Amino acid sequence: MTVFRNLPIQLIVFATLAVPAVLGGCTSHDVVTTATRPGKFKFYSCDQLNRRGTDLLKREHELQTLMQRAKEGAGGDLVIAVAYRNEYNITQGDLREIEISGAEKRCSLTFRSVSERAVR
């Protein structure tokens, strides 16, 4: 700790809190891909894929709303990184896996609206 002896405590606290918040914002496709197990929904029927997709889509929208609210407050990026980002990545990965499983089974997945399917 002798290296940090001359630094003001505020700078040390700021650096300690800022680094995880900044790194938490570095979410990429790779993080979403690694947050999910390939083949997780392999044994689901088309009906089960649609129901699970509907539930996950609701949760994704809830998490987006919570993250938007958290951005408005003080330390919002830190709250997002700690409280919501991991679950959001897992939810997105699961939705992607459902779509992959549905395509392999040639299911007609209807849990997304036409506009949402066009964006993805």
Buried (B, 14 or more C-beta within 10 A) or exposed (E): EEEEEEEEEEEEEEEEEEEEBEEBEEBEEEBBBEBBEEEBBEEBEBEBBBEBBBEBBEBBEBBEEBBEEBEEEEEBBBBBBBBBBBBBBBBBBBBBBBBBBBEEBEBEBEBBEEEEEEEE
